[in-house]
Structure formats: C-alpha cells, structure tokens
Amino acid sequence: MSEYQPSETNGQDAGPGIVYVLTNEAMPGLVKIGRTTQDDPRVRMDQLYNGASGVPVPFDCVLAMRAEDIK
C-alpha cells in the first residue's frame, strides 16, 4: 500500500461545511470519509446512493461534524 497523499479540494473551495464518515452494508469493512458544503449530510448521502456509484443500498452516516474549513 502506498503512502497517503492528500488530494486537492476536488473543486470545492475551502470554507465551512460538514465532514462525514459513511458506511454501507454492501461494502463491509470500508468507510467513506468526505466533505460537503450542503447544510445536511443526508443530501450528499442521497447523491451517492442515487448517482453513478452503483451501490445497492443507501449509506449510513457514522459521524458528521461541522467544520470551519473543509479543505
């Protein structure tokens, strides 16, 4: 496994938002750590489930925290 290299902001500007940790029963042992500028992490969870990710069941939110800077 290679050393973790943080990515750039993926098009999101730095600023306030929510950092979240998601799990999915279809992928045991894996977590998705992400960030969103949406006011509610459920909006992002719906985007991931209904979008092109192809997961068969919705994500569960393990943790969601507001942050002053999500970069």
N, CA, C and O atoms as a Tripos MOL2 file, in Angstrom:
@<TRIPOS>MOLECULE
protein
  284   283    71     0     0
PROTEIN
NO_CHARGES

@<TRIPOS>ATOM
      1 N           0.8500   -1.1650    0.0000 N.3       1 MET1
      2 CA          0.0000    0.0000    0.0000 C.3       1 MET1
      3 C           0.9000    1.2340    0.0000 C.2       1 MET1
      4 O           1.8820    1.2890    0.7400 O.2       1 MET1
      5 N           0.5700    2.2080   -0.8190 N.am      2 SER2
      6 CA          1.3840    3.4120   -0.8910 C.3       2 SER2
      7 C           1.0050    4.3830    0.2160 C.2       2 SER2
      8 O          -0.0640    4.2840    0.8190 O.2       2 SER2
      9 N           1.9050    5.3210    0.4680 N.am      3 GLU3
     10 CA          1.6600    6.3310    1.4910 C.3       3 GLU3
     11 C           0.5240    7.2520    1.0640 C.2       3 GLU3
     12 O           0.4120    7.6110   -0.1080 O.2       3 GLU3
     13 N          -0.3080    7.6260    2.0140 N.am      4 TYR4
     14 CA         -1.4450    8.5170    1.7310 C.3       4 TYR4
     15 C          -0.9480    9.8750    1.2630 C.2       4 TYR4
     16 O          -0.0680   10.4730    1.8820 O.2       4 TYR4
     17 N          -1.5100   10.3460    0.1850 N.am      5 GLN5
     18 CA         -1.2200   11.6750   -0.3350 C.3       5 GLN5
     19 C          -2.5310   12.4490   -0.3760 C.2       5 GLN5
     20 O          -3.4290   12.0890   -1.1370 O.2       5 GLN5
     21 N          -2.6640   13.5140    0.4330 N.am      6 PRO6
     22 CA         -3.9260   14.2550    0.4000 C.3       6 PRO6
     23 C          -4.1670   14.8750   -0.9590 C.2       6 PRO6
     24 O          -3.2400   15.3480   -1.6170 O.2       6 PRO6
     25 N          -5.4170   14.8690   -1.3700 N.am      7 SER7
     26 CA         -5.7670   15.4410   -2.6670 C.3       7 SER7
     27 C          -6.0470   16.9230   -2.5140 C.2       7 SER7
     28 O          -6.1770   17.4430   -1.4060 O.2       7 SER7
     29 N          -6.1340   17.5760   -3.6340 N.am      8 GLU8
     30 CA         -6.5520   18.9720   -3.6210 C.3       8 GLU8
     31 C          -8.0270   19.0220   -3.2570 C.2       8 GLU8
     32 O          -8.6020   17.9970   -2.8930 O.2       8 GLU8
     33 N          -8.6380   20.1660   -3.3430 N.am      9 THR9
     34 CA        -10.0120   20.3350   -2.8680 C.3       9 THR9
     35 C         -11.0550   19.7470   -3.8010 C.2       9 THR9
     36 O         -12.2480   19.8920   -3.5340 O.2       9 THR9
     37 N         -10.6600   19.0920   -4.8800 N.am     10 ASN10
     38 CA        -11.6200   18.4730   -5.8000 C.3      10 ASN10
     39 C         -12.6790   19.4590   -6.2720 C.2      10 ASN10
     40 O         -13.8440   19.0980   -6.4400 O.2      10 ASN10
     41 N         -12.2730   20.7000   -6.4860 N.am     11 GLY11
     42 CA        -13.2060   21.6970   -6.9810 C.3      11 GLY11
     43 C         -13.9850   22.4120   -5.8990 C.2      11 GLY11
     44 O         -14.6510   23.4090   -6.1760 O.2      11 GLY11
     45 N         -13.9160   21.9200   -4.6660 N.am     12 GLN12
     46 CA        -14.5930   22.6120   -3.5730 C.3      12 GLN12
     47 C         -13.6500   23.6490   -2.9980 C.2      12 GLN12
     48 O         -12.4890   23.3540   -2.7140 O.2      12 GLN12
     49 N         -14.1470   24.8580   -2.8280 N.am     13 ASP13
     50 CA        -13.3540   25.8880   -2.1910 C.3      13 ASP13
     51 C         -13.2600   25.5940   -0.7060 C.2      13 ASP13
     52 O         -14.1350   24.9580   -0.1190 O.2      13 ASP13
     53 N         -12.1680   26.0750   -0.1110 N.am     14 ALA14
     54 CA        -12.0510   25.9570    1.3340 C.3      14 ALA14
     55 C         -13.1170   26.8290    1.9700 C.2      14 ALA14
     56 O         -13.5130   27.8480    1.4050 O.2      14 ALA14
     57 N         -13.5650   26.4410    3.1080 N.am     15 GLY15
     58 CA        -14.5770   27.2060    3.8180 C.3      15 GLY15
     59 C         -15.3900   26.2920    4.6980 C.2      15 GLY15
     60 O         -15.0570   25.1160    4.8450 O.2      15 GLY15
     61 N         -16.4430   26.8060    5.2820 N.am     16 PRO16
     62 CA        -17.2380   25.9960    6.1990 C.3      16 PRO16
     63 C         -18.0090   24.8940    5.4820 C.2      16 PRO16
     64 O         -18.3430   25.0070    4.3030 O.2      16 PRO16
     65 N         -18.2780   23.8380    6.2220 N.am     17 GLY17
     66 CA        -19.0320   22.7270    5.6620 C.3      17 GLY17
     67 C         -19.1250   21.6050    6.6670 C.2      17 GLY17
     68 O         -18.9600   21.8160    7.8690 O.2      17 GLY17
     69 N         -19.3880   20.4210    6.1760 N.am     18 ILE18
     70 CA        -19.5420   19.2420    7.0200 C.3      18 ILE18
     71 C         -18.5740   18.1660    6.5490 C.2      18 ILE18
     72 O         -18.4760   17.8760    5.3570 O.2      18 ILE18
     73 N         -17.8650   17.5820    7.5030 N.am     19 VAL19
     74 CA        -17.0170   16.4150    7.2520 C.3      19 VAL19
     75 C         -17.8090   15.2110    7.7500 C.2      19 VAL19
     76 O         -18.3810   15.2440    8.8400 O.2      19 VAL19
     77 N         -17.8410   14.1350    6.9380 N.am     20 TYR20
     78 CA        -18.6780   12.9920    7.2930 C.3      20 TYR20
     79 C         -17.9290   11.6800    7.1250 C.2      20 TYR20
     80 O         -16.9490   11.5870    6.3860 O.2      20 TYR20
     81 N         -18.4190   10.6710    7.8330 N.am     21 VAL21
     82 CA        -17.9330    9.2960    7.7120 C.3      21 VAL21
     83 C         -19.1570    8.4320    7.4300 C.2      21 VAL21
     84 O         -20.1090    8.4120    8.2090 O.2      21 VAL21
     85 N         -19.1190    7.7200    6.3050 N.am     22 LEU22
     86 CA        -20.2440    6.8790    5.8990 C.3      22 LEU22
     87 C         -19.8170    5.4220    5.8170 C.2      22 LEU22
     88 O         -18.6590    5.1180    5.5320 O.2      22 LEU22
     89 N         -20.7540    4.5320    6.0680 N.am     23 THR23
     90 CA        -20.5490    3.1040    5.8370 C.3      23 THR23
     91 C         -21.6950    2.5990    4.9720 C.2      23 THR23
     92 O         -22.7150    3.2660    4.7950 O.2      23 THR23
     93 N         -21.4930    1.4010    4.4410 N.am     24 ASN24
     94 CA        -22.5300    0.7990    3.6110 C.3      24 ASN24
     95 C         -22.4700   -0.7080    3.8130 C.2      24 ASN24
     96 O         -21.4110   -1.3190    3.6650 O.2      24 ASN24
     97 N         -23.6060   -1.3060    4.1510 N.am     25 GLU25
     98 CA        -23.6280   -2.7500    4.4290 C.3      25 GLU25
     99 C         -23.2150   -3.5800    3.2230 C.2      25 GLU25
    100 O         -22.8390   -4.7430    3.3760 O.2      25 GLU25
    101 N         -23.2770   -3.0080    2.0310 N.am     26 ALA26
    102 CA        -22.8540   -3.7280    0.8280 C.3      26 ALA26
    103 C         -21.3300   -3.7870    0.7050 C.2      26 ALA26
    104 O         -20.7980   -4.5370   -0.1130 O.2      26 ALA26
    105 N         -20.6280   -2.9880    1.5250 N.am     27 MET27
    106 CA        -19.1640   -2.9400    1.4870 C.3      27 MET27
    107 C         -18.6260   -3.0380    2.9100 C.2      27 MET27
    108 O         -18.0960   -2.0560    3.4300 O.2      27 MET27
    109 N         -18.7490   -4.1980    3.5520 N.am     28 PRO28
    110 CA        -18.3160   -4.3420    4.9410 C.3      28 PRO28
    111 C         -16.8320   -4.0290    5.1070 C.2      28 PRO28
    112 O         -16.0020   -4.4150    4.2840 O.2      28 PRO28
    113 N         -16.5200   -3.3260    6.1840 N.am     29 GLY29
    114 CA        -15.1290   -3.0090    6.4920 C.3      29 GLY29
    115 C         -14.6010   -1.7590    5.8180 C.2      29 GLY29
    116 O         -13.4790   -1.3380    6.0980 O.2      29 GLY29
    117 N         -15.3780   -1.1600    4.9440 N.am     30 LEU30
    118 CA        -14.9400    0.0550    4.2590 C.3      30 LEU30
    119 C         -15.7140    1.2500    4.7830 C.2      30 LEU30
    120 O         -16.8800    1.1390    5.1600 O.2      30 LEU30
    121 N         -15.0420    2.4020    4.8000 N.am     31 VAL31
    122 CA        -15.7080    3.6510    5.1620 C.3      31 VAL31
    123 C         -15.4280    4.6870    4.0900 C.2      31 VAL31
    124 O         -14.3890    4.6460    3.4300 O.2      31 VAL31
    125 N         -16.3470    5.6050    3.9210 N.am     32 LYS32
    126 CA        -16.1410    6.7410    3.0280 C.3      32 LYS32
    127 C         -16.0480    7.9760    3.9050 C.2      32 LYS32
    128 O         -16.9770    8.2970    4.6460 O.2      32 LYS32
    129 N         -14.9290    8.6590    3.8160 N.am     33 ILE33
    130 CA        -14.7340    9.9140    4.5250 C.3      33 ILE33
    131 C         -14.8040   11.0120    3.4870 C.2      33 ILE33
    132 O         -14.0970   10.9690    2.4810 O.2      33 ILE33
    133 N         -15.6460   11.9850    3.7240 N.am     34 GLY34
    134 CA        -15.8110   13.0410    2.7340 C.3      34 GLY34
    135 C         -16.1880   14.3520    3.3720 C.2      34 GLY34
    136 O         -16.1900   14.5030    4.5940 O.2      34 GLY34
    137 N         -16.5070   15.2960    2.5140 N.am     35 ARG35
    138 CA        -16.8990   16.6270    2.9610 C.3      35 ARG35
    139 C         -17.9400   17.1760    2.0070 C.2      35 ARG35
    140 O         -18.0100   16.7800    0.8440 O.2      35 ARG35
    141 N         -18.7430   18.0870    2.5130 N.am     36 THR36
    142 CA        -19.7680   18.7000    1.6870 C.3      36 THR36
    143 C         -20.0370   20.1110    2.1760 C.2      36 THR36
    144 O         -19.8660   20.4180    3.3560 O.2      36 THR36
    145 N         -20.4510   20.9490    1.2720 N.am     37 THR37
    146 CA        -20.8690   22.2970    1.6480 C.3      37 THR37
    147 C         -22.3810   22.3550    1.8340 C.2      37 THR37
    148 O         -22.9250   23.4100    2.1610 O.2      37 THR37
    149 N         -23.0610   21.2330    1.6300 N.am     38 GLN38
    150 CA        -24.5060   21.1610    1.8760 C.3      38 GLN38
    151 C         -24.7640   21.3600    3.3740 C.2      38 GLN38
    152 O         -23.8970   21.0700    4.1990 O.2      38 GLN38
    153 N         -25.9420   21.8490    3.7180 N.am     39 ASP39
    154 CA        -26.2940   22.0450    5.1290 C.3      39 ASP39
    155 C         -26.6170   20.7400    5.8430 C.2      39 ASP39
    156 O         -26.6110   20.6880    7.0730 O.2      39 ASP39
    157 N         -26.8990   19.6900    5.0830 N.am     40 ASP40
    158 CA        -27.3140   18.4190    5.6650 C.3      40 ASP40
    159 C         -26.5720   17.2910    4.9490 C.2      40 ASP40
    160 O         -26.6920   17.1690    3.7300 O.2      40 ASP40
    161 N         -25.8120   16.4660    5.6650 N.am     41 PRO41
    162 CA        -25.0590   15.3960    5.0040 C.3      41 PRO41
    163 C         -25.9510   14.3750    4.3000 C.2      41 PRO41
    164 O         -25.4820   13.6460    3.4260 O.2      41 PRO41
    165 N         -27.2320   14.3160    4.6700 N.am     42 ARG42
    166 CA        -28.1410   13.3780    4.0030 C.3      42 ARG42
    167 C         -28.3130   13.7130    2.5270 C.2      42 ARG42
    168 O         -28.5880   12.8300    1.7150 O.2      42 ARG42
    169 N         -28.1510   14.9870    2.1790 N.am     43 VAL43
    170 CA        -28.2220   15.3760    0.7680 C.3      43 VAL43
    171 C         -27.0980   14.6910    0.0040 C.2      43 VAL43
    172 O         -27.3260   14.1430   -1.0750 O.2      43 VAL43
    173 N         -25.8870   14.7150    0.5530 N.am     44 ARG44
    174 CA        -24.7450   14.0590   -0.0970 C.3      44 ARG44
    175 C         -24.9260   12.5430   -0.1100 C.2      44 ARG44
    176 O         -24.5850   11.8880   -1.0950 O.2      44 ARG44
    177 N         -25.4570   11.9860    0.9670 N.am     45 MET45
    178 CA        -25.6930   10.5430    1.0090 C.3      45 MET45
    179 C         -26.6630   10.1280   -0.0900 C.2      45 MET45
    180 O         -26.4620    9.1040   -0.7430 O.2      45 MET45
    181 N         -27.7050   10.9130   -0.2940 N.am     46 ASP46
    182 CA        -28.6670   10.6220   -1.3660 C.3      46 ASP46
    183 C         -28.0110   10.7230   -2.7350 C.2      46 ASP46
    184 O         -28.2890    9.9140   -3.6200 O.2      46 ASP46
    185 N         -27.1370   11.7210   -2.9150 N.am     47 GLN47
    186 CA        -26.4340   11.8680   -4.1940 C.3      47 GLN47
    187 C         -25.5790   10.6430   -4.4810 C.2      47 GLN47
    188 O         -25.5410   10.1580   -5.6120 O.2      47 GLN47
    189 N         -24.8940   10.1430   -3.4600 N.am     48 LEU48
    190 CA        -24.0350    8.9690   -3.6440 C.3      48 LEU48
    191 C         -24.8560    7.7230   -3.9520 C.2      48 LEU48
    192 O         -24.4690    6.9170   -4.7980 O.2      48 LEU48
    193 N         -25.9790    7.5630   -3.2760 N.am     49 TYR49
    194 CA        -26.8050    6.3760   -3.4730 C.3      49 TYR49
    195 C         -27.5320    6.4160   -4.8150 C.2      49 TYR49
    196 O         -27.5820    5.4110   -5.5240 O.2      49 TYR49
    197 N         -28.0900    7.5620   -5.1610 N.am     50 ASN50
    198 CA        -28.8860    7.6830   -6.3840 C.3      50 ASN50
    199 C         -28.0590    8.0170   -7.6180 C.2      50 ASN50
    200 O         -28.5800    8.0100   -8.7330 O.2      50 ASN50
    201 N         -26.7890    8.3060   -7.4290 N.am     51 GLY51
    202 CA        -25.9340    8.6960   -8.5480 C.3      51 GLY51
    203 C         -25.2960    7.5060   -9.2290 C.2      51 GLY51
    204 O         -25.8620    6.4130   -9.2700 O.2      51 GLY51
    205 N         -24.1260    7.7330   -9.7540 N.am     52 ALA52
    206 CA        -23.4240    6.7310  -10.5530 C.3      52 ALA52
    207 C         -22.5740    5.7810   -9.7160 C.2      52 ALA52
    208 O         -21.8090    4.9960  -10.2780 O.2      52 ALA52
    209 N         -22.6880    5.8300   -8.3800 N.am     53 SER53
    210 CA        -21.8310    4.9790   -7.5560 C.3      53 SER53
    211 C         -22.1850    3.5040   -7.6680 C.2      53 SER53
    212 O         -21.3230    2.6470   -7.4720 O.2      53 SER53
    213 N         -23.4380    3.1950   -7.9800 N.am     54 GLY54
    214 CA        -23.8360    1.8120   -8.1870 C.3      54 GLY54
    215 C         -23.9960    0.9920   -6.9240 C.2      54 GLY54
    216 O         -24.0820   -0.2330   -7.0030 O.2      54 GLY54
    217 N         -24.0400    1.6260   -5.7580 N.am     55 VAL55
    218 CA        -24.2290    0.8520   -4.5330 C.3      55 VAL55
    219 C         -25.6890    0.4040   -4.4300 C.2      55 VAL55
    220 O         -26.5970    1.1740   -4.7420 O.2      55 VAL55
    221 N         -25.9170   -0.8380   -3.9930 N.am     56 PRO56
    222 CA        -27.2780   -1.3780   -3.9890 C.3      56 PRO56
    223 C         -28.1490   -0.9140   -2.8220 C.2      56 PRO56
    224 O         -29.3740   -1.0120   -2.8950 O.2      56 PRO56
    225 N         -27.5380   -0.4090   -1.7480 N.am     57 VAL57
    226 CA        -28.2980    0.0610   -0.5820 C.3      57 VAL57
    227 C         -27.7640    1.4280   -0.1510 C.2      57 VAL57
    228 O         -26.6100    1.7540   -0.4300 O.2      57 VAL57
    229 N         -28.5840    2.2230    0.5190 N.am     58 PRO58
    230 CA        -28.1440    3.5540    0.9500 C.3      58 PRO58
    231 C         -27.0070    3.4870    1.9740 C.2      58 PRO58
    232 O         -26.8060    2.4690    2.6370 O.2      58 PRO58
    233 N         -26.2800    4.5820    2.0850 N.am     59 PHE59
    234 CA        -25.2100    4.7160    3.0660 C.3      59 PHE59
    235 C         -25.7890    5.0140    4.4430 C.2      59 PHE59
    236 O         -26.8870    5.5570    4.5660 O.2      59 PHE59
    237 N         -25.0290    4.6470    5.4820 N.am     60 ASP60
    238 CA        -25.3330    5.0120    6.8620 C.3      60 ASP60
    239 C         -24.2940    6.0290    7.3090 C.2      60 ASP60
    240 O         -23.1050    5.8640    7.0340 O.2      60 ASP60
    241 N         -24.7300    7.0760    7.9930 N.am     61 CYS61
    242 CA        -23.8100    8.0970    8.4850 C.3      61 CYS61
    243 C         -23.3530    7.7140    9.8870 C.2      61 CYS61
    244 O         -24.1630    7.6020   10.8070 O.2      61 CYS61
    245 N         -22.0410    7.5140   10.0400 N.am     62 VAL62
    246 CA        -21.4590    7.1630   11.3250 C.3      62 VAL62
    247 C         -21.1300    8.4260   12.1110 C.2      62 VAL62
    248 O         -21.2680    8.4600   13.3340 O.2      62 VAL62
    249 N         -20.6920    9.4660   11.3960 N.am     63 LEU63
    250 CA        -20.2810   10.7150   12.0310 C.3      63 LEU63
    251 C         -20.4390   11.8500   11.0400 C.2      63 LEU63
    252 O         -20.1250   11.6990    9.8590 O.2      63 LEU63
    253 N         -20.9210   12.9800   11.5120 N.am     64 ALA64
    254 CA        -20.9830   14.1990   10.7050 C.3      64 ALA64
    255 C         -20.6920   15.3670   11.6340 C.2      64 ALA64
    256 O         -21.3380   15.5310   12.6690 O.2      64 ALA64
    257 N         -19.7050   16.1790   11.2490 N.am     65 MET65
    258 CA        -19.3080   17.3060   12.0850 C.3      65 MET65
    259 C         -19.1530   18.5540   11.2400 C.2      65 MET65
    260 O         -18.6020   18.5070   10.1400 O.2      65 MET65
    261 N         -19.6400   19.6660   11.7560 N.am     66 ARG66
    262 CA        -19.4170   20.9460   11.0910 C.3      66 ARG66
    263 C         -17.9640   21.3480   11.2940 C.2      66 ARG66
    264 O         -17.3830   21.1230   12.3560 O.2      66 ARG66
    265 N         -17.3900   21.9460   10.2560 N.am     67 ALA67
    266 CA        -16.0070   22.4120   10.3230 C.3      67 ALA67
    267 C         -15.9270   23.8090    9.7240 C.2      67 ALA67
    268 O         -16.6610   24.1360    8.7910 O.2      67 ALA67
    269 N         -15.0390   24.6230   10.2610 N.am     68 GLU68
    270 CA        -14.8560   25.9740    9.7440 C.3      68 GLU68
    271 C         -14.1980   25.9640    8.3760 C.2      68 GLU68
    272 O         -14.4420   26.8470    7.5540 O.2      68 GLU68
    273 N         -13.3650   24.9650    8.1330 N.am     69 ASP69
    274 CA        -12.6500   24.8790    6.8610 C.3      69 ASP69
    275 C         -12.5630   23.4100    6.4620 C.2      69 ASP69
    276 O         -11.8880   22.6270    7.1300 O.2      69 ASP69
    277 N         -13.2350   23.0310    5.3880 N.am     70 ILE70
    278 CA        -13.2840   21.6180    4.9870 C.3      70 ILE70
    279 C         -12.1760   21.2260    4.0230 C.2      70 ILE70
    280 O         -12.1680   20.1020    3.5210 O.2      70 ILE70
    281 N         -11.2500   22.1210    3.7590 N.am     71 LYS71
    282 CA        -10.1610   21.8080    2.8300 C.3      71 LYS71
    283 C          -9.2790   20.7140    3.3590 C.2      71 LYS71
    284 O          -8.3130   20.3280    2.7000 O.2      71 LYS71
@<TRIPOS>BOND
     1     1     2 1
     2     2     3 1
     3     3     4 2
     4     3     5 am
     5     5     6 1
     6     6     7 1
     7     7     8 2
     8     7     9 am
     9     9    10 1
    10    10    11 1
    11    11    12 2
    12    11    13 am
    13    13    14 1
    14    14    15 1
    15    15    16 2
    16    15    17 am
    17    17    18 1
    18    18    19 1
    19    19    20 2
    20    19    21 am
    21    21    22 1
    22    22    23 1
    23    23    24 2
    24    23    25 am
    25    25    26 1
    26    26    27 1
    27    27    28 2
    28    27    29 am
    29    29    30 1
    30    30    31 1
    31    31    32 2
    32    31    33 am
    33    33    34 1
    34    34    35 1
    35    35    36 2
    36    35    37 am
    37    37    38 1
    38    38    39 1
    39    39    40 2
    40    39    41 am
    41    41    42 1
    42    42    43 1
    43    43    44 2
    44    43    45 am
    45    45    46 1
    46    46    47 1
    47    47    48 2
    48    47    49 am
    49    49    50 1
    50    50    51 1
    51    51    52 2
    52    51    53 am
    53    53    54 1
    54    54    55 1
    55    55    56 2
    56    55    57 am
    57    57    58 1
    58    58    59 1
    59    59    60 2
    60    59    61 am
    61    61    62 1
    62    62    63 1
    63    63    64 2
    64    63    65 am
    65    65    66 1
    66    66    67 1
    67    67    68 2
    68    67    69 am
    69    69    70 1
    70    70    71 1
    71    71    72 2
    72    71    73 am
    73    73    74 1
    74    74    75 1
    75    75    76 2
    76    75    77 am
    77    77    78 1
    78    78    79 1
    79    79    80 2
    80    79    81 am
    81    81    82 1
    82    82    83 1
    83    83    84 2
    84    83    85 am
    85    85    86 1
    86    86    87 1
    87    87    88 2
    88    87    89 am
    89    89    90 1
    90    90    91 1
    91    91    92 2
    92    91    93 am
    93    93    94 1
    94    94    95 1
    95    95    96 2
    96    95    97 am
    97    97    98 1
    98    98    99 1
    99    99   100 2
   100    99   101 am
   101   101   102 1
   102   102   103 1
   103   103   104 2
   104   103   105 am
   105   105   106 1
   106   106   107 1
   107   107   108 2
   108   107   109 am
   109   109   110 1
   110   110   111 1
   111   111   112 2
   112   111   113 am
   113   113   114 1
   114   114   115 1
   115   115   116 2
   116   115   117 am
   117   117   118 1
   118   118   119 1
   119   119   120 2
   120   119   121 am
   121   121   122 1
   122   122   123 1
   123   123   124 2
   124   123   125 am
   125   125   126 1
   126   126   127 1
   127   127   128 2
   128   127   129 am
   129   129   130 1
   130   130   131 1
   131   131   132 2
   132   131   133 am
   133   133   134 1
   134   134   135 1
   135   135   136 2
   136   135   137 am
   137   137   138 1
   138   138   139 1
   139   139   140 2
   140   139   141 am
   141   141   142 1
   142   142   143 1
   143   143   144 2
   144   143   145 am
   145   145   146 1
   146   146   147 1
   147   147   148 2
   148   147   149 am
   149   149   150 1
   150   150   151 1
   151   151   152 2
   152   151   153 am
   153   153   154 1
   154   154   155 1
   155   155   156 2
   156   155   157 am
   157   157   158 1
   158   158   159 1
   159   159   160 2
   160   159   161 am
   161   161   162 1
   162   162   163 1
   163   163   164 2
   164   163   165 am
   165   165   166 1
   166   166   167 1
   167   167   168 2
   168   167   169 am
   169   169   170 1
   170   170   171 1
   171   171   172 2
   172   171   173 am
   173   173   174 1
   174   174   175 1
   175   175   176 2
   176   175   177 am
   177   177   178 1
   178   178   179 1
   179   179   180 2
   180   179   181 am
   181   181   182 1
   182   182   183 1
   183   183   184 2
   184   183   185 am
   185   185   186 1
   186   186   187 1
   187   187   188 2
   188   187   189 am
   189   189   190 1
   190   190   191 1
   191   191   192 2
   192   191   193 am
   193   193   194 1
   194   194   195 1
   195   195   196 2
   196   195   197 am
   197   197   198 1
   198   198   199 1
   199   199   200 2
   200   199   201 am
   201   201   202 1
   202   202   203 1
   203   203   204 2
   204   203   205 am
   205   205   206 1
   206   206   207 1
   207   207   208 2
   208   207   209 am
   209   209   210 1
   210   210   211 1
   211   211   212 2
   212   211   213 am
   213   213   214 1
   214   214   215 1
   215   215   216 2
   216   215   217 am
   217   217   218 1
   218   218   219 1
   219   219   220 2
   220   219   221 am
   221   221   222 1
   222   222   223 1
   223   223   224 2
   224   223   225 am
   225   225   226 1
   226   226   227 1
   227   227   228 2
   228   227   229 am
   229   229   230 1
   230   230   231 1
   231   231   232 2
   232   231   233 am
   233   233   234 1
   234   234   235 1
   235   235   236 2
   236   235   237 am
   237   237   238 1
   238   238   239 1
   239   239   240 2
   240   239   241 am
   241   241   242 1
   242   242   243 1
   243   243   244 2
   244   243   245 am
   245   245   246 1
   246   246   247 1
   247   247   248 2
   248   247   249 am
   249   249   250 1
   250   250   251 1
   251   251   252 2
   252   251   253 am
   253   253   254 1
   254   254   255 1
   255   255   256 2
   256   255   257 am
   257   257   258 1
   258   258   259 1
   259   259   260 2
   260   259   261 am
   261   261   262 1
   262   262   263 1
   263   263   264 2
   264   263   265 am
   265   265   266 1
   266   266   267 1
   267   267   268 2
   268   267   269 am
   269   269   270 1
   270   270   271 1
   271   271   272 2
   272   271   273 am
   273   273   274 1
   274   274   275 1
   275   275   276 2
   276   275   277 am
   277   277   278 1
   278   278   279 1
   279   279   280 2
   280   279   281 am
   281   281   282 1
   282   282   283 1
   283   283   284 2
@<TRIPOS>SUBSTRUCTURE
     1 MET1         2 RESIDUE 1 A MET
     2 SER2         6 RESIDUE 1 A SER
     3 GLU3        10 RESIDUE 1 A GLU
     4 TYR4        14 RESIDUE 1 A TYR
     5 GLN5        18 RESIDUE 1 A GLN
     6 PRO6        22 RESIDUE 1 A PRO
     7 SER7        26 RESIDUE 1 A SER
     8 GLU8        30 RESIDUE 1 A GLU
     9 THR9        34 RESIDUE 1 A THR
    10 ASN10       38 RESIDUE 1 A ASN
    11 GLY11       42 RESIDUE 1 A GLY
    12 GLN12       46 RESIDUE 1 A GLN
    13 ASP13       50 RESIDUE 1 A ASP
    14 ALA14       54 RESIDUE 1 A ALA
    15 GLY15       58 RESIDUE 1 A GLY
    16 PRO16       62 RESIDUE 1 A PRO
    17 GLY17       66 RESIDUE 1 A GLY
    18 ILE18       70 RESIDUE 1 A ILE
    19 VAL19       74 RESIDUE 1 A VAL
    20 TYR20       78 RESIDUE 1 A TYR
    21 VAL21       82 RESIDUE 1 A VAL
    22 LEU22       86 RESIDUE 1 A LEU
    23 THR23       90 RESIDUE 1 A THR
    24 ASN24       94 RESIDUE 1 A ASN
    25 GLU25       98 RESIDUE 1 A GLU
    26 ALA26      102 RESIDUE 1 A ALA
    27 MET27      106 RESIDUE 1 A MET
    28 PRO28      110 RESIDUE 1 A PRO
    29 GLY29      114 RESIDUE 1 A GLY
    30 LEU30      118 RESIDUE 1 A LEU
    31 VAL31      122 RESIDUE 1 A VAL
    32 LYS32      126 RESIDUE 1 A LYS
    33 ILE33      130 RESIDUE 1 A ILE
    34 GLY34      134 RESIDUE 1 A GLY
    35 ARG35      138 RESIDUE 1 A ARG
    36 THR36      142 RESIDUE 1 A THR
    37 THR37      146 RESIDUE 1 A THR
    38 GLN38      150 RESIDUE 1 A GLN
    39 ASP39      154 RESIDUE 1 A ASP
    40 ASP40      158 RESIDUE 1 A ASP
    41 PRO41      162 RESIDUE 1 A PRO
    42 ARG42      166 RESIDUE 1 A ARG
    43 VAL43      170 RESIDUE 1 A VAL
    44 ARG44      174 RESIDUE 1 A ARG
    45 MET45      178 RESIDUE 1 A MET
    46 ASP46      182 RESIDUE 1 A ASP
    47 GLN47      186 RESIDUE 1 A GLN
    48 LEU48      190 RESIDUE 1 A LEU
    49 TYR49      194 RESIDUE 1 A TYR
    50 ASN50      198 RESIDUE 1 A ASN
    51 GLY51      202 RESIDUE 1 A GLY
    52 ALA52      206 RESIDUE 1 A ALA
    53 SER53      210 RESIDUE 1 A SER
    54 GLY54      214 RESIDUE 1 A GLY
    55 VAL55      218 RESIDUE 1 A VAL
    56 PRO56      222 RESIDUE 1 A PRO
    57 VAL57      226 RESIDUE 1 A VAL
    58 PRO58      230 RESIDUE 1 A PRO
    59 PHE59      234 RESIDUE 1 A PHE
    60 ASP60      238 RESIDUE 1 A ASP
    61 CYS61      242 RESIDUE 1 A CYS
    62 VAL62      246 RESIDUE 1 A VAL
    63 LEU63      250 RESIDUE 1 A LEU
    64 ALA64      254 RESIDUE 1 A ALA
    65 MET65      258 RESIDUE 1 A MET
    66 ARG66      262 RESIDUE 1 A ARG
    67 ALA67      266 RESIDUE 1 A ALA
    68 GLU68      270 RESIDUE 1 A GLU
    69 ASP69      274 RESIDUE 1 A ASP
    70 ILE70      278 RESIDUE 1 A ILE
    71 LYS71      282 RESIDUE 1 A LYS
